[in-house]
Amino acid sequence: MSVGDSHVVVVGASLAGTRAVEALRHQGFDGRITLIGDEAHQPYDRPPLSKTLLSGKRTADQVRLHPDGDDYASVLDVTMMLGRRACSLDVDAAEITLDRDERVGFDALVIATGSRARHLNHTDHLPNVYVVRTLDDCLRLQAALVAGARVVVVGAGFIGAEVAATAHSLGCHVTVLEAAPVPLERQLGATMGTYCATVHARHGVPLRVGVQVDEIDANGVILAGRERIQADVVVVGVGAVPNTEWLQDSDVAVGDGVLCDAFCRVRGSGAGTLKGIVAAGDVARWTNTLFGEEMRIEHWTNAAEMAEHAATTLLADLNGDSSSLMPFAPVPYFWSDQYDIKIQFLGRSTGHQEVVVVDGSMESGKLVALYRRDNQLIGALGISRVRQLMSYRNLLATGASWEEALTHAAQ
Ligand SMILES: Cc1cc2nc3c(=O)[nH]c(=O)nc-3n(C[C@H](O)[C@H](O)[C@H](O)COP(=O)(O)OP(=O)(O)OC[C@H]3O[C@@H](n4cnc5c(N)ncnc54)[C@H](O)[C@@H]3O)c2cc1C
């Protein structure tokens, strides 16, 4: 069978899934592609869900990933199966079973099922409790964020902080609760996590750290110790969980995400990888050889870049020519817009031993801070310093030493 006769199925019709489809076509694949996604909407972008769409500055149509809607399917010649859920995968039979027991066979498969919002136990039935992961979540919350509403945001991570900022801009009375003593510590470290979280207080939004939510009811939140905080709206922003349940009886290796090799090929439960199956985006866990670290990244740029890489690997494997393949070894990047600041991070903060502000200052609210591990630059944080921060990408990509980074900063 020639590659052109192959049928590639992509499961997950969001950023990683659609980017994989585009990359396959741009790289010359002219076989059949089917894109399966369980949301009924045309694919859309998630970052605006906590920012400009939630605030009403943009409409649902404006956050579509492909503004030309249905044309996307015809331009890229892809069969879209939206509103359809993949329920299981049979690797040996090369077949996916969808809801309503429909079966779809494939020659190659891209797993791009992303992640979903983590919920707090026993709160799903409460009409005043919200998460923000999907377009429907966002539109539901938007309707509740009326001026004067009392809003409690549980979780001071990036999405919680963005929702707090947006709700504040809409005239809501917002309180942010965080269980950890330091917000954003995992992503930014203690010093910069603490500093970034001061943005709430600067805008008059109380942030309480180290508090445990015991219960949520129709009147708000009850903390451990039985203190009650009255709220009309409770937004739960306590992280995300990879969507891997549909793979649980398959041969795919799963462990906080779909386990992949350095090239985005999916590992089997035995040794080695599964022929013709790759994964990308929030759902995928792989070893980033640039950092020598296994990672699963829940950020936009990674989903887009990894999908393109996974498509390249898949085509090379289908063509039987993997000799020139490169590992997927990017400099991770994310941004977050909160109130009047833009936070951006390049690289990693894991295991850093020192963080130094090299540009701007904490007092001014605009800065670049570098992260050192041993004698190496491993990460760079920018707060409202877009151009300056991006100048560190190359240094991170080439494994620059700490001295080289400080020299660059001094120029
Ligand atoms: C509110 C919000 C704000 C964000 N803001 C930022 C930001 O400012 N900066 C940044 O870097 N990143 C941001 N992100 C993260 C970024 O949007 C994600 O990293 C990106 O969406 C991941 O894309 P993905 O395609 O891998 O997964 P997802 O976007 O999660 O898409 C996976 C798709 O697969 C579908 N699916 C799941 N299981 C199945 C199944 N069994 N069958 C069929 N379909 C299935 C899902 O419903 C979903 O449509 C934000 C995310 C959210 C939720």
The ligand as an ORCA input file, in Angstrom:
! r2SCAN-3c Opt
* xyz 0 1
  C      -9.298     28.762     29.808
  C      -7.953     28.413     29.220
  C      -7.028     29.422     29.008
  C      -5.759     29.116     28.513
  N      -4.865     30.133     28.333
  C      -3.614     29.836     27.891
  C      -2.649     30.877     27.757
  O      -2.904     32.045     28.026
  N      -1.395     30.528     27.350
  C      -1.050     29.241     27.049
  O       0.118     28.975     26.710
  N      -1.965     28.238     27.143
  C      -3.231     28.509     27.562
  N      -4.155     27.499     27.685
  C      -3.769     26.110     27.357
  C      -4.027     25.747     25.893
  O      -5.262     26.216     25.480
  C      -3.957     24.231     25.786
  O      -2.626     23.859     26.065
  C      -4.375     23.722     24.409
  O      -5.739     23.954     24.209
  C      -4.079     22.239     24.289
  O      -4.541     21.781     23.064
  P      -4.854     20.236     22.812
  O      -5.414     20.184     21.428
  O      -3.689     19.430     23.158
  O      -5.953     19.837     23.881
  P      -7.411     20.394     24.132
  O      -7.485     21.829     23.769
  O      -7.782     19.965     25.505
  O      -8.315     19.597     23.077
  C      -8.574     18.227     23.147
  C      -9.882     17.976     22.419
  O     -10.117     16.576     22.375
  C     -11.461     16.310     22.760
  N     -11.559     14.946     23.292
  C     -11.142     14.499     24.503
  N     -11.397     13.179     24.622
  C     -11.971     12.787     23.467
  C     -12.458     11.540     22.978
  N     -12.387     10.413     23.699
  N     -13.001     11.501     21.742
  C     -13.063     12.622     20.975
  N     -12.635     13.833     21.380
  C     -12.075     13.906     22.602
  C     -11.710     17.386     23.815
  O     -13.075     17.576     24.068
  C     -11.081     18.592     23.133
  O     -11.944     19.177     22.215
  C      -5.439     27.778     28.192
  C      -6.380     26.764     28.400
  C      -7.618     27.077     28.913
  C      -8.622     25.979     29.164
*
